[in-house]
C-alpha cells in the first residue's frame, strides 16, 4: 500500500497528494493507518464521534489502538475523509470454541486474550480464591467457570494482586457478577466479560467495551 495517495477534491476538482500522519504508539513506534488506494474520498458534511476514529495495529508491538480517521482539508473549504485499509477491520472476527467443560471456559479466555493482542499467556503465579488465574506481560486475568456469579471479594482480590504486580487486570465469568462486584469493578477500572456457552466473551462494563474495541 502506498504511503502517499493522490486525492482529487470532488467539489473543486483540485489535485492533492495525501500522506497519512503518524502518531506514537505506547511502545514508542510511529503508527500510521494504511491508505486504501482504490477507495474514493468522501466529503465530510456531518461529524459523528464513532466515525472519527479507526482501529490501527502497531507493526512493532502488535497493539491495536484508536487513531483519528485520515482527513484532508482542501483550500476550497471542503473536508475530505480519506479511505483507509483499516476501515475494513484490522482484526479477523474472534472465533470461540463451544463451552462444554470448565477447561473450555479457560481455553476461550486464553484465545480471546490472544485475539486482543496479549502474548505469552500462562498460569498466574498466585492462585486466586476462586477460578483460574492467567497472566501475560502487564496483565493479570481471572477466569471463573463456576455457576455462581463473581463476588465483590473476587473482584477486590484480583485488583489487589494485580496492584502488587504492577499489572492491569481483567475478569471473565461464566455466570455473571453480583451487583456490588460490578460497581466495584467500575470504580477500579476493571474490564468485566461474560462468557456465553458458545465461548464468546461479552463486555459487561465500559472498561470491557473499550478493551474489546482497542485491544492491548
Sine and cosine of phi, psi and omega as CSV:
sin_phi,cos_phi,sin_psi,cos_psi,sin_omega,cos_omega
0.00,0.00,0.70,-0.72,-0.03,-1.00
-0.96,0.29,0.50,-0.86,0.08,-1.00
-0.98,0.19,-0.49,0.87,0.03,-1.00
-0.95,-0.32,0.64,-0.77,-0.07,-1.00
-0.77,-0.64,0.83,-0.56,0.08,-1.00
-0.94,0.34,0.74,-0.68,-0.06,-1.00
-0.73,-0.68,0.73,-0.68,0.09,-1.00
-0.93,-0.37,0.79,-0.61,0.04,-1.00
-0.94,0.35,0.83,-0.55,-0.01,-1.00
-0.94,0.33,-0.26,0.97,-0.03,-1.00
-0.99,0.10,-0.76,0.65,-0.07,-1.00
-0.93,-0.37,-0.09,1.00,0.02,-1.00
0.93,0.36,0.29,0.96,0.03,-1.00
-0.96,0.27,0.61,-0.79,0.00,-1.00
-1.00,-0.03,0.65,-0.76,0.05,-1.00
-0.72,-0.69,0.35,-0.94,0.20,-0.98
-0.89,-0.46,0.90,-0.43,-0.10,-1.00
-0.98,-0.22,0.70,-0.71,0.11,-0.99
-0.87,-0.50,0.83,-0.56,-0.02,-1.00
-0.92,0.38,0.75,-0.66,0.03,-1.00
-0.94,0.34,0.52,-0.85,0.04,-1.00
-0.97,-0.22,0.59,-0.81,0.03,-1.00
-0.82,-0.57,0.51,-0.86,-0.03,-1.00
-0.97,0.24,0.78,-0.63,0.12,-0.99
-0.96,0.30,0.23,-0.97,0.05,-1.00
-0.88,0.48,-0.42,0.91,0.02,-1.00
-0.99,0.15,-0.16,0.99,0.01,-1.00
0.97,-0.22,-0.26,0.97,-0.03,-1.00
-0.98,0.21,0.57,-0.82,0.06,-1.00
-0.95,0.30,0.65,-0.76,-0.03,-1.00
-0.79,-0.62,0.77,-0.64,0.05,-1.00
-0.70,-0.72,0.61,-0.79,0.03,-1.00
-0.92,0.39,0.52,-0.85,0.07,-1.00
-0.99,0.14,0.82,-0.58,-0.02,-1.00
-0.99,0.17,0.55,-0.83,0.00,-1.00
-1.00,-0.07,0.95,-0.30,-0.11,-0.99
-0.92,0.40,-0.39,0.92,-0.05,-1.00
-0.99,-0.10,-0.06,1.00,-0.03,-1.00
-1.00,0.09,0.44,-0.90,0.01,-1.00
-0.97,-0.23,0.70,-0.72,0.05,-1.00
-0.91,0.40,0.50,-0.87,0.02,-1.00
-0.87,-0.49,0.54,-0.84,0.03,-1.00
-0.97,0.26,0.78,-0.63,0.00,-1.00
-1.00,0.00,0.97,-0.26,-0.02,-1.00
-0.99,-0.12,-0.63,0.78,-0.02,-1.00
-0.72,-0.70,0.61,-0.79,-0.01,-1.00
-0.99,-0.16,0.63,-0.78,0.15,-0.99
-0.75,-0.67,0.72,-0.69,-0.12,-0.99
-0.80,0.60,-0.73,0.68,-0.06,-1.00
-0.91,0.42,-0.48,0.87,-0.03,-1.00
-0.99,0.15,-0.21,0.98,-0.03,-1.00
-0.99,0.13,-0.08,1.00,-0.09,-1.00
-0.77,-0.64,0.53,-0.85,0.12,-0.99
-0.74,-0.67,0.40,-0.92,0.03,-1.00
-1.00,-0.06,0.81,-0.58,-0.04,-1.00
-0.80,-0.60,0.65,-0.76,-0.01,-1.00
-1.00,-0.10,0.72,-0.69,0.09,-1.00
-0.98,0.21,0.83,-0.56,-0.02,-1.00
-0.94,0.34,-0.37,0.93,-0.06,-1.00
-0.98,0.19,-0.71,0.70,-0.09,-1.00
-0.89,-0.46,-0.14,0.99,0.01,-1.00
1.00,0.09,0.02,1.00,-0.04,-1.00
-0.94,0.34,0.66,-0.75,0.12,-0.99
-0.98,-0.21,0.74,-0.67,-0.01,-1.00
-0.56,-0.83,0.21,-0.98,-0.02,-1.00
-1.00,-0.04,0.78,-0.63,0.02,-1.00
-0.76,-0.65,0.42,-0.91,0.01,-1.00
-0.87,0.50,0.63,-0.77,0.05,-1.00
-0.91,0.42,0.70,-0.72,0.01,-1.00
-0.85,0.53,0.75,-0.67,0.01,-1.00
-0.65,-0.76,0.43,-0.90,0.04,-1.00
-0.73,-0.68,0.79,-0.62,0.08,-1.00
-0.99,-0.11,0.91,-0.41,0.02,-1.00
-0.99,0.16,0.56,-0.83,0.04,-1.00
-0.84,0.54,-0.34,0.94,0.01,-1.00
-0.97,0.25,-0.12,0.99,0.01,-1.00
0.97,-0.23,-0.13,0.99,0.01,-1.00
-0.99,0.15,0.69,-0.72,0.09,-1.00
-0.97,-0.25,0.81,-0.59,-0.06,-1.00
-0.94,-0.35,0.69,-0.72,0.11,-0.99
-1.00,-0.07,0.86,-0.52,-0.09,-1.00
-1.00,0.01,0.77,-0.64,0.00,-1.00
-0.92,0.39,0.67,-0.74,0.02,-1.00
-0.84,-0.55,0.53,-0.85,0.02,-1.00
-0.88,0.48,-0.47,0.88,0.00,-1.00
-0.92,0.40,-0.30,0.95,0.00,-1.00
-0.87,0.49,-0.48,0.88,-0.03,-1.00
-0.99,0.15,-0.09,1.00,0.03,-1.00
0.95,-0.31,0.88,-0.47,-0.04,-1.00
-0.98,0.19,-0.29,0.96,-0.04,-1.00
-0.83,-0.56,0.59,-0.81,0.13,-0.99
-0.93,0.37,0.38,-0.92,0.02,-1.00
-0.89,0.46,0.58,-0.81,0.04,-1.00
-0.92,0.39,0.71,-0.70,-0.02,-1.00
-0.90,-0.43,0.97,-0.22,-0.02,-1.00
-0.99,0.12,0.12,-0.99,0.14,-0.99
-0.89,-0.46,0.53,-0.85,-0.04,-1.00
-0.86,0.50,0.63,-0.78,0.01,-1.00
-1.00,-0.07,0.89,-0.46,0.08,-1.00
-0.86,-0.51,-0.45,0.90,-0.03,-1.00
-0.72,-0.69,0.18,-0.98,0.05,-1.00
-0.88,0.47,-0.55,0.83,0.02,-1.00
-0.90,0.44,-0.56,0.83,0.04,-1.00
-0.90,0.43,-0.55,0.84,0.04,-1.00
-0.89,0.46,-0.73,0.68,0.01,-1.00
-0.91,0.42,-0.66,0.75,0.01,-1.00
-0.85,0.52,-0.70,0.72,0.00,-1.00
-0.93,0.37,-0.58,0.82,0.07,-1.00
-0.89,0.45,-0.67,0.74,0.03,-1.00
-0.90,0.44,-0.72,0.70,0.01,-1.00
-0.87,0.48,-0.64,0.77,-0.02,-1.00
-0.93,0.37,-0.66,0.75,0.04,-1.00
-0.88,0.47,-0.63,0.77,0.07,-1.00
-0.91,0.42,-0.62,0.78,0.03,-1.00
-0.89,0.45,-0.55,0.83,0.04,-1.00
-0.95,0.30,-0.32,0.95,0.03,-1.00
0.88,-0.48,0.01,1.00,0.02,-1.00
-0.99,0.17,0.59,-0.81,-0.02,-1.00
-0.82,-0.57,0.22,-0.98,0.06,-1.00
0.81,0.59,0.73,0.68,0.00,-1.00
-0.97,0.24,0.71,-0.71,-0.08,-1.00
-0.57,-0.82,0.12,-0.99,0.13,-0.99
-0.92,0.39,0.67,-0.74,0.02,-1.00
-0.93,0.38,0.50,-0.87,0.00,-1.00
-0.91,0.42,-0.63,0.77,0.00,-1.00
-0.99,-0.17,0.76,-0.65,0.00,-1.00
-0.99,0.16,0.78,-0.63,0.01,-1.00
-0.95,0.31,0.29,-0.96,0.02,-1.00
-0.86,0.51,-0.50,0.87,0.05,-1.00
-0.58,-0.82,0.45,-0.89,0.04,-1.00
0.97,0.22,-0.33,-0.95,-0.07,-1.00
-0.88,-0.48,0.70,-0.72,0.06,-1.00
-0.99,-0.13,0.72,-0.70,0.07,-1.00
-0.85,-0.52,0.48,-0.88,0.00,-1.00
-0.66,-0.75,0.57,-0.82,0.15,-0.99
-0.64,-0.77,0.06,-1.00,-0.01,-1.00
-0.88,0.48,0.90,-0.44,0.03,-1.00
0.98,0.21,0.17,0.99,-0.07,-1.00
-0.63,-0.78,0.62,-0.79,0.15,-0.99
-0.80,-0.60,0.80,-0.60,-0.03,-1.00
-0.85,-0.53,0.59,-0.81,0.11,-0.99
-0.88,-0.48,0.75,-0.66,-0.02,-1.00
-0.89,-0.46,0.86,-0.50,-0.06,-1.00
-0.93,-0.37,0.97,-0.23,-0.03,-1.00
-1.00,-0.02,0.16,0.99,-0.06,-1.00
-0.98,0.19,0.15,-0.99,-0.05,-1.00
-1.00,-0.04,0.05,1.00,0.04,-1.00
-0.97,-0.25,0.56,-0.83,-0.01,-1.00
-0.90,0.43,0.52,-0.85,0.04,-1.00
-0.89,0.45,0.63,-0.77,-0.09,-1.00
-0.99,-0.16,0.17,-0.99,0.08,-1.00
-0.85,0.53,-0.67,0.74,0.01,-1.00
-0.88,0.48,-0.64,0.77,0.03,-1.00
-0.86,0.51,-0.71,0.70,-0.03,-1.00
-0.91,0.42,-0.72,0.69,-0.05,-1.00
-0.93,0.38,-0.61,0.80,0.04,-1.00
-0.91,0.42,-0.66,0.75,0.05,-1.00
-0.88,0.48,-0.72,0.70,-0.04,-1.00
-0.90,0.44,-0.69,0.73,-0.01,-1.00
-0.90,0.43,-0.66,0.75,0.03,-1.00
-0.90,0.43,-0.68,0.74,0.03,-1.00
-0.89,0.45,-0.61,0.80,0.02,-1.00
-0.89,0.46,-0.66,0.75,-0.01,-1.00
-0.92,0.39,-0.39,0.92,-0.01,-1.00
-0.97,-0.24,0.13,0.99,-0.01,-1.00
0.79,0.61,0.72,0.70,-0.06,-1.00
-0.81,-0.58,0.37,-0.93,0.19,-0.98
-0.98,0.21,0.25,-0.97,0.02,-1.00
-0.63,-0.78,0.37,-0.93,-0.01,-1.00
-0.51,-0.86,0.51,-0.86,-0.06,-1.00
-0.82,-0.57,0.71,-0.71,0.10,-1.00
-0.88,-0.47,0.76,-0.64,-0.01,-1.00
-0.74,-0.68,0.60,-0.80,0.07,-1.00
-1.00,0.04,-0.41,0.91,-0.11,-0.99
-0.91,-0.42,0.12,0.99,0.05,-1.00
1.00,-0.04,-0.31,-0.95,-0.14,-0.99
-0.67,-0.74,0.60,-0.80,0.15,-0.99
-0.91,0.41,0.45,-0.89,-0.07,-1.00
-0.86,0.52,-0.68,0.73,-0.02,-1.00
-0.94,0.34,-0.46,0.89,0.07,-1.00
-0.93,0.38,-0.66,0.75,0.04,-1.00
-0.90,0.43,-0.69,0.73,0.00,-1.00
-0.88,0.48,-0.67,0.74,-0.02,-1.00
-0.93,0.37,-0.64,0.77,0.03,-1.00
-0.90,0.45,-0.64,0.77,0.05,-1.00
-0.88,0.48,-0.69,0.73,-0.03,-1.00
-0.93,0.37,-0.54,0.84,-0.05,-1.00
-1.00,-0.02,-0.10,1.00,0.01,-1.00
0.98,0.22,0.50,0.86,-0.04,-1.00
-0.99,-0.10,0.85,-0.53,0.08,-1.00
-0.93,0.38,0.73,-0.68,0.03,-1.00
-0.90,-0.44,0.74,-0.67,0.04,-1.00
-0.83,-0.56,0.59,-0.81,0.08,-1.00
-0.93,-0.37,0.84,-0.54,0.02,-1.00
-1.00,-0.02,0.80,-0.60,0.12,-0.99
-1.00,-0.02,0.03,-1.00,-0.11,-0.99
-0.96,0.29,-0.17,0.99,0.14,-0.99
-0.99,0.15,-0.17,0.99,-0.04,-1.00
1.00,-0.06,0.08,1.00,-0.04,-1.00
-1.00,0.09,0.81,-0.59,0.07,-1.00
-0.99,0.15,0.74,-0.68,0.04,-1.00
-0.91,-0.41,0.80,-0.60,0.04,-1.00
-0.88,0.48,0.70,-0.71,0.00,-1.00
-0.98,-0.19,-0.51,0.86,0.00,-1.00
-0.76,-0.65,0.07,-1.00,-0.07,-1.00
-0.91,0.41,-0.52,0.86,0.03,-1.00
-0.90,0.44,-0.62,0.78,0.04,-1.00
-0.94,0.35,-0.64,0.77,0.04,-1.00
-0.87,0.50,-0.69,0.73,0.01,-1.00
-0.90,0.43,-0.69,0.73,0.02,-1.00
-0.89,0.45,-0.65,0.76,0.00,-1.00
-0.89,0.46,-0.63,0.78,-0.06,-1.00
-0.97,0.23,-0.61,0.79,-0.14,-0.99
-0.98,-0.21,-0.42,0.91,-0.10,-1.00
0.95,0.33,-0.17,-0.98,-0.03,-1.00
-0.97,0.26,0.00,0.00,0.00,0.00
